[in-house]
Each structure stands twice: as structure tokens, then as C-alpha cells.
């Protein structure tokens, strides 16, 4: 009977050599243990926690307790303020403040307030911002003007 040796990668820098008989792939999977997928850290770079009801928010924060970080995005000053409250209540939640591109015509109206919110210690980014022609292509000109 012929034997083959299979090297299985179980974890970084750990190898095990296991003698196995020549067999089909299906039987091999039953013999050889599968490596376990282990996530080292998760960062959610774009979420809208301010959209959630209080019970949903509590559940989301509990579920994401092991996340390295979450960045909750503001689309207007009122929502940015709400995101700052949420960021202040959870150590792994940070905020981004901004005006959604489809509301770019309101940028001048909310500019100073948004810039003031951006100075908060829990803010790590400016956004929602940029160019978004998918939802409302008719706002193309105000979006360009808001970026000037």
C-alpha cells in the first residue's frame, strides 16, 4: 500500500505532516482537518448608525463590540450631531461629518456648522461628501460648486 504525506497549514508558522492513504478528495476532506478562519480585526469604514432605532442601535453596538472600529457617516449637521452622540457612547465608534452630495445646494447654508462639528475629538473624517450622480444627476453643478 502506498502512502503520501500531506502538509496542512493550520496556523501561521505551525505545520503538521500527516500520513494519509491515496484517496479521493471527498475522503481526504474527512481525514484532514480544515483550517479555522480567524479574523484578526474588523473595521467598518462606512455605516449609518444614526438611521437605527434605539433598540436596533443597542443590538448593533453589542454585535460590533469586537470590531476594531466603526465609522458612522453624517449626511447633514443634525445627523452628524447624532453620530457624535453615538461615537461618544462606544469606544470603537468614530464619526464622519458632512453634507451628502445630493444635498450639495445646502452646503453654503450648513458650511460653518459642519466645519465646527469636524473639530470634535471623535471625528475622524469628512463625509458624506464628494460627487454622486447616481441618485440625482440634476445636482451635478451644485456638487462641483460645493467642492470648490
C-alpha positions in Angstrom: 0.0 0.0 0.0 1.4 3.4 -1.0 1.3 6.3 1.5 1.5 10.0 0.7 2.3 12.8 3.1 0.1 15.9 3.3 1.3 19.1 4.8 -1.5 21.1 6.3 -1.2 24.7 7.2 -3.2 25.1 10.4 -2.0 28.5 11.7 0.8 30.9 10.9 4.2 29.2 11.5 2.6 25.9 12.5 2.7 22.9 10.2 1.8 19.3 10.7 2.7 16.4 8.5 0.1 13.7 8.4 0.5 10.3 6.6 -2.6 9.6 4.6 -3.6 6.9 2.1 -4.1 7.8 -1.6 -7.8 8.5 -1.6 -10.4 10.7 -3.2 -10.8 14.4 -2.4 -14.0 13.7 -0.6 -12.4 11.2 1.8 -9.4 13.5 2.1 -11.5 16.3 3.4 -13.0 13.9 6.0 -9.5 12.9 7.2 -7.7 16.3 7.1 -9.0 19.0 9.4 -9.9 22.3 7.8 -8.0 25.3 9.0 -10.2 27.6 11.0 -10.8 31.1 9.6 -9.8 33.6 12.2 -10.4 37.3 11.8 -7.8 39.4 13.5 -9.7 42.7 13.3 -12.7 44.2 11.6 -13.2 47.9 10.7 -16.5 49.1 9.2 -15.5 52.2 7.2 -19.0 53.3 6.2 -22.1 52.8 8.3 -25.1 54.9 9.2 -25.8 54.2 12.9 -27.9 57.3 13.2 -30.6 55.6 11.0 -31.2 52.9 13.7 -33.9 52.9 16.3 -32.6 52.8 19.9 -33.2 49.0 20.3 -31.6 48.3 16.9 -28.6 50.6 17.8 -28.1 48.8 21.1 -28.1 45.4 19.2 -25.7 46.7 16.5 -23.2 48.1 19.0 -23.4 44.8 21.1 -22.8 42.8 17.9 -19.9 45.0 16.8 -18.2 45.1 20.3 -15.3 43.1 18.9 -14.8 45.4 15.9 -11.6 47.4 15.9 -13.5 50.4 14.7 -16.7 51.7 13.0 -17.0 55.0 11.2 -20.6 56.2 11.2 -21.2 58.8 8.5 -23.2 62.1 8.8 -25.2 63.3 5.8 -26.3 66.6 7.3 -25.5 68.6 10.6 -28.4 67.1 12.6 -27.3 63.5 11.7 -23.7 64.3 12.2 -24.6 65.5 15.8 -26.4 62.3 16.4 -23.4 60.3 15.2 -21.2 62.2 17.6 -23.5 61.2 20.4 -23.3 57.6 19.3 -19.5 57.8 18.9 -19.2 59.2 22.5 -21.1 56.2 23.9 -19.0 53.5 22.3 -15.2 53.3 22.4 -14.8 51.8 19.0 -17.2 54.1 17.1 -15.9 57.2 15.3 -17.8 59.8 13.3 -17.5 61.5 9.9 -19.4 64.7 9.4 -20.5 66.2 6.1 -23.3 67.0 3.7 -24.5 64.4 1.2 -23.6 65.2 -2.4 -27.2 65.2 -3.4 -27.9 67.9 -0.9 -24.9 70.0 -2.1 -27.1 73.1 -2.8 -27.4 73.3 1.1 -23.6 73.4 1.6 -23.3 77.2 2.0 -26.2 77.1 4.5 -24.5 74.4 6.6 -20.8 75.0 6.0 -19.9 76.7 9.2 -21.8 74.3 11.4 -20.3 71.3 9.6 -16.8 72.7 9.9 -17.4 73.3 13.6 -18.6 69.7 14.1 -15.5 68.5 12.3 -13.3 69.8 15.1 -14.9 67.3 17.6 -12.4 64.8 19.1 -14.5 61.8 17.9 -14.4 62.9 14.2 -12.0 61.1 12.0 -13.2 62.1 8.5 -15.2 64.5 6.5 -18.1 62.8 4.6 -20.6 62.1 3.3 -19.1 64.3 0.6 -17.8 64.1 -3.0 -19.6 63.6 -6.3 -22.7 61.4 -6.5 -24.5 61.5 -9.9 -26.3 58.2 -9.5 -29.3 59.2 -7.4 -29.8 62.8 -8.7 -27.8 63.7 -11.7 -29.5 67.1 -11.9 -27.5 68.2 -8.8 -24.2 67.9 -10.8 -23.4 71.6 -10.8 -24.1 72.2 -7.1 -21.9 69.2 -6.2 -19.0 70.6 -8.1 -19.5 74.0 -6.5 -19.6 72.5 -3.0 -16.1 71.0 -3.6 -14.6 74.4 -4.5 
